[in-house]
Amino acid sequence: MKPHASLLLLVCAVSCQDTSADTETARTFRFEYRTTISGFSADAKRVRIWLPVPTSDETQSVTNVRVDAPVEHRLGREKVYGNHMAYLEVAAPLPEKLPITLTADVRRKEVTAVARLAGSPSRERLLAGDRFAPLSAEARARATRATTGRSDIRAQARGIYDRVLADVNYDKSGEGWGRGDLEYVCVSGRGNCSDFHTLFIAMARSRQIPAVFEIGFPLPADKDEGLIGGYHCWAWYQDGDGQWRPVDASEADKDPSKTEYFFGTICQNRVAFSRGRDLVLAPPQSGEPVNFFIYPYVEVDGRPDVVKVEKSFSFRDL
């Protein structure tokens, strides 16, 4: 499936501050997610809209969630990864525009490991491929080379992380990047955060290491409010003790001085919105599974990609 037409894949860097090991580093902020849906055809009968909604877990506490829209909405939960979302449906006659604003207060922590990822699916799912990231012969071969001589799961994950950093450059030129296409990143050796972590996850899973994709938004460390250009994503893998540990390979590539930090740590300057790929939303959409869920997904009379979707994201420290 081609990426949704509204997905303007603009990615902000995540800036992380040095922290003290004996204190909890956290950040509290209000996040605002605005979107306006328009461009409905004159004969359109029904529009359906899904927006991701952030939720609390071991990495963040989410409170005061509010959805403002000119029509009623209801909250749903996707069945495989447990992602939460707001769902809106409007029948003809359709308005010229549908503005929607989601706000939430978030307290986000710097994290090195969590005991569980809320909503994580079965081990079998976390060892299987995704549509754009099958466990190909190329992924398996790269993983085998990266983990040779490493028996411990954490050491294997580090070998895979180092191999991804060696093989991929953060580069958003040309076309093909930004949808987590394993074949693309293996051939081109470049991409954005989704491409880095697609390769990491496919390699990890091919070595029987459970791994999962997570996506949200970055916050600049040196500002207390402002606009955010677009999404950021990272990955988690499960070590031999059952702990889930984070990896942010694309940030490490952009700032090699943070290579050690981003293997096993993610900072407080971000908010997570959803996990996993190939998602069937709640209620189910008519189209194909959603590659990953961070921007509004919209269908008009059962068809995606037929409307204009404007988006803006902002934050303010509390």
DAKARA-V696613 format. One line per field, one symbol per residue. ss: DSSP state (2 for helix, 1 for strand, 0 for the rest). phi: phi as a letter, one per 30 degrees, with the letter a starting at -180 (. if undefined). psi: psi as a letter, one per 30 degrees, with the letter a starting at -180 (. if undefined). A space follows every 10 residues. Layout:
ss->???
phi->???
psi->???
This chain:
ss->0000000000 0000000000 0000011111 1111111100 0000011111 1110000001 1111111110 0011111000 0001111111 1000001111 1111111110 1001000000 0022220001 0010002222 2222222000 0022222222 2222222011 0000000000 0222222201 1022222222 2222220000 1111111100 0000111100 1111111100 0001111022 2222022222 2210010001 1111100010 0000000001 0000001111 0011000111 11111110
phi->.ddedddddc ccdccbcdbc dcbdcbbcac cbbcbbcaid ddcdcacbbb bdbdbdadca ccbhdbccad bdbbcbbddd cidcacbbbb cdddddbbdb bcbacbcccd bcabdaceie ddeeddccdc edbddddddd ddddddceic cddddddddd edddddcbcd acdibjdjbi cddeddddia lceddeddde ddddddcice bbcbbabcbd dcbcakdbdl dbbabbbcdd cidcbdbbdd ddddbedced edcjbbddca bccabibhcc dbdddddded eacbcecbbc hicdibbcbc babbbbdc
psi->kllkffijik kkkjkklklk fgkkklkklk kkjkkkkagk lfgkekkkkk kkkklkaffl kklhkkjklf llllklkkee fgkllkkkkk lkkkleljkk kkkkkkjklk kflleljkgk aleeefglll efilileeee eeeeefgkgj ekeeeeeeee eeeeeefkkj jglalflggh jeeeeeeegl aaeeeefeee eeeeefghjk lkkkkbklkk fglglalkfa lklalklkaf ggkkklkiee eeefiffgee efjgkklfhl kkellllhkj ljlklealkk eljelkkkkj hgklhglkjk kkkllkk.
